[in-house]
Amino acid sequence: MSSTPRFLQGAYAFTGAGLEKLVTLEGLPSYTVPDGARAQAVYFRAGNSSDEMVSVVLLRDGVAVRWFPVAARGATHVPLRIVEDVEAPSVLELRVAAPDGLSGTVVLDLGLVEV
């Protein structure tokens, strides 16, 4: 059985709409598990340029499955020890929850393994 690494990564500007409202990060692609495969998220890294805490949220088929808080002007690295199989044709995407009107940039790196 072979595996292929996949990544959702880059730097993305955001403007918050409230800590309970998820904001789409323009230009960040989603990841769709291909037919006949499954995927696992194995780590998450993020940096936050803003003066307040934000949360980066991992969505699976539009439903929030993991919340990653990132401190003001801080960074986080989370090796995911609880790893679930994500079956095809599920869609994974990242969004941001931030205080209303807060602007900044998040630097993201979600590591996936496709099996």
C-alpha positions in Angstrom: 0.0 0.0 0.0 1.5 3.3 -1.0 0.8 6.7 0.4 1.1 10.2 -1.0 1.5 13.4 1.0 -0.9 16.3 0.3 -0.9 19.8 1.8 -3.2 22.7 2.2 -0.8 25.6 2.8 0.1 29.2 2.2 -0.5 32.7 3.6 -4.0 34.1 3.5 -5.5 37.5 4.5 -8.7 37.5 6.4 -11.2 39.9 8.0 -13.1 38.4 10.9 -16.9 38.2 11.1 -17.1 37.0 14.8 -15.6 34.0 16.6 -18.6 31.9 15.8 -18.7 32.8 12.1 -16.3 31.1 9.8 -14.6 33.1 7.1 -13.5 31.6 3.8 -9.8 32.2 2.9 -9.8 33.4 -0.6 -7.4 31.5 -2.8 -7.0 28.5 -0.4 -8.1 25.4 -2.3 -10.1 22.6 -0.7 -9.0 19.0 -0.9 -11.3 16.3 -2.2 -10.4 12.7 -1.4 -10.2 10.9 -4.7 -12.3 7.9 -5.6 -10.7 4.6 -4.3 -8.6 6.4 -1.7 -8.8 7.7 1.9 -6.9 10.5 3.6 -5.8 11.3 7.1 -4.8 14.7 8.5 -1.5 14.1 10.4 -0.4 17.6 11.4 -1.4 21.2 11.5 0.7 24.4 11.7 -0.4 28.0 11.7 0.8 31.5 12.3 -1.4 34.5 13.1 -0.2 38.1 12.3 -3.1 39.8 14.1 -3.3 41.4 17.5 -6.0 38.9 18.7 -6.5 35.2 18.9 -8.1 33.5 16.0 -9.2 29.9 15.3 -8.5 28.0 12.2 -11.3 25.4 11.6 -11.0 22.2 9.6 -14.2 21.4 7.8 -15.2 18.0 6.5 -18.0 18.2 4.0 -19.0 21.6 5.4 -19.0 20.4 9.1 -16.4 21.7 11.6 -14.4 18.7 12.9 -11.4 20.4 14.4 -10.8 23.9 15.9 -7.2 25.1 16.2 -6.8 28.3 18.3 -3.8 30.5 17.3 -2.6 33.1 19.7 -2.2 36.8 18.8 1.0 37.3 16.8 1.7 33.6 17.6 2.0 30.2 16.0 1.0 26.7 16.7 2.1 23.2 15.7 -0.3 20.3 16.4 0.8 16.7 15.6 -2.6 15.0 15.3 -2.5 11.9 17.4 -6.1 11.0 16.9 -6.2 10.3 13.2 -9.5 9.4 11.4 -9.9 8.0 7.9 -11.6 10.4 5.6 -13.2 8.4 2.8 -13.8 9.5 -0.8 -15.4 11.8 -2.0 -15.2 13.9 1.2 -14.0 17.5 0.9 -11.7 19.0 3.5 -11.2 22.8 3.8 -9.8 25.3 6.3 -11.6 28.5 7.4 -10.9 31.2 10.0 -13.0 32.4 13.0 -11.9 35.8 14.2 -13.3 38.8 16.1 -15.6 40.9 14.0 -13.7 43.4 11.8 -10.2 42.0 12.8 -7.9 41.9 9.8 -4.7 39.9 9.5 -2.9 37.1 7.8 -2.8 33.4 8.7 0.0 31.2 7.5 -1.3 27.6 7.2 0.2 24.2 6.7 -2.2 21.2 7.0 -0.4 17.9 6.3 -2.5 15.0 4.9 -1.6 11.5 3.9 -3.5 10.0 1.0 -3.7 6.2 1.0 
